[in-house]
């Protein structure tokens, strides 16, 4: 008997309860409202326009909302989750919050295994969605402990880093399609660029595969912070590149290239210095009155670099930045001068460059400078 047949015998498919749970998740898609697309005020003429797609307006406050739903739906379809299954995940970020939200919707207990030093604000967001948390040390032990905890309790370890790719590929909802619809509504046939961050690789995978599958001319750029593996791996065509160092920009960057990342659908990877990411998130608030997280700061910095390049080359078009979450969770960290000073980030030069661009339209700082 083939290995494929044996695997299919081990996973008999969804039960009656699971089919009902899938219907509940499917119903939430019908309730999805398009998130706002707001214009960033660029200096000079409007030959190149910049917009921000505000995914912080999803029910759980981040772009991870749809990914979490897709993860649970895929596990239900595969018969991995039953009526009383405890769900376990190894992350403390926006994805865990969204998973807890959907777990509570289905009446399932959810536990996030988190590093012991996880900020109290993060843990509170989990608890607000009905989730529990289990601290471990050292931080990299979260993955092993999550698998162990799921095994001990008869639960299901979601293991997002290894399962998100499949969930994305089977999920009919797509951020790229929504962005394209937004652009048509404002009079653009389609944007020249979409700019997003890359952490697990799932968001860029979903956007990029949709653009390629439907033959759109829109190109996809992803930004990558310091210490992350994606830029050097992509530039060197090395799919298993690893740095072994953590990213300091929450929500993006990984010490290795994760399984969900699809380099073939990425047109450009832009490395952005950590100080530039933080400066740009603050600049966004100063210019628009809207706060966002540091991953959005990195995306904005990369997008402004693209805008400047388009203008220099005499091209026209629209650039869309994906805002991953709001700035509210980062009030005591990335928006706090004492906290950023302790990281030895000098925001002076990138802030000055951003303000100079806003006043004159002249861009004199490369993303990685």
Buried (B, 14 or more C-beta within 10 A) or exposed (E): EEEEEEEEEEEEEBBEBBEEBBEBBEEBEEEBEEBBBEEBEBEEEEEBBBBBBBBBBBBBBBBBBBBBBBBBBBBBBBBBBBEEBBBBBBBBBBBBBBBBBBBBBBEBBBBBBBBEEBBEEBBEBBEEBBBBBBBBEEBEBBBEBBBBBBEEEEBBBBBBBBBBBBBBBEBEBBBBBBBBEBBEEEEBEBBBBBBBBBBBBBBBBBBBBBBBEEEBEBBBBBBBBBBBBBBBBBEEEEEEBEBEEEBBBBBBBBBBBBBBBBBEBBEBBBBBBBBBBBBBBBBBBEBBEBBBBBBBBBBBBBBBBBBBEBBEEEEEBBBBBBBBBBBBBBEEBBBEEEBBEEEEBEBEBBBEBBBBBBEEBEBEBBBEE
